[in-house]
């Protein structure tokens, strides 16, 4: 029973938690792009930053609206809208 619990269920739960955290960060990146679009229209800003739960999201408008951030693992991630 202990082997089943720690051998299979714990890794599955850890994987689910990891996927959920990455989805939360990605959703926050899209939210940052939305806020950036509002700021772009009101203040003519072309870039900016926002901090959510300790993660810094940078948004920039060149040819596409993009948000960049470091995941909780420390890996850089860029999300763009075309």
C-alpha positions in Angstrom: 0.0 0.0 0.0 2.8 2.4 0.9 4.6 1.6 -2.3 1.5 2.3 -4.4 0.9 5.6 -2.6 4.5 6.9 -2.9 5.4 5.0 -6.1 2.6 6.1 -8.3 0.2 8.6 -6.8 2.7 11.1 -5.5 4.5 11.5 -8.9 1.1 11.8 -10.6 0.0 14.5 -8.2 3.3 16.3 -8.6 2.9 16.3 -12.4 -0.6 17.7 -12.1 0.6 20.4 -9.8 3.3 21.3 -12.2 0.9 21.5 -15.2 -1.5 23.7 -13.2 1.2 26.1 -12.2 2.4 26.5 -15.8 -1.2 27.1 -16.9 -1.6 29.7 -14.2 1.5 31.5 -15.4 0.4 31.3 -19.0 -3.0 32.7 -18.1 -1.3 35.6 -16.3 0.8 36.3 -19.4 -2.4 36.6 -21.5 -3.9 38.8 -18.8 -0.8 41.0 -18.9 -1.0 41.3 -22.7 -4.7 42.4 -22.3 -3.7 45.0 -19.7 -0.8 46.1 -22.0 -3.3 46.6 -24.8 -5.4 48.9 -22.6 -2.3 50.8 -21.5 -1.2 51.1 -25.1 -4.4 52.6 -26.2 -4.7 55.0 -23.3 -1.1 56.1 -22.9 0.5 55.1 -26.3 2.9 52.9 -24.4 4.8 50.2 -26.4 6.0 48.1 -23.5 5.6 47.7 -19.8 5.8 45.2 -16.9 3.6 43.7 -14.3 4.2 41.5 -11.3 1.8 38.8 -10.3 2.6 36.5 -7.4 6.3 37.3 -7.5 6.6 36.6 -11.3 7.5 39.6 -13.4 5.8 39.7 -16.8 7.2 42.1 -19.5 4.9 43.0 -22.4 6.0 44.6 -25.6 4.2 45.5 -28.8 6.3 45.3 -32.0 4.7 43.5 -34.9 2.9 41.3 -32.4 1.9 41.7 -28.7 4.2 39.5 -26.6 4.6 38.8 -23.0 7.8 37.3 -21.6 8.5 35.9 -18.1 10.5 33.2 -16.2 8.5 30.2 -15.2 8.6 29.0 -11.6 11.3 26.6 -12.8 13.4 29.6 -13.9 13.0 28.9 -17.6 12.3 31.8 -19.9 8.9 31.8 -21.7 7.5 34.0 -24.4 3.8 34.1 -25.3 2.7 36.1 -28.4 -0.6 37.1 -30.1 -0.6 37.4 -33.8 
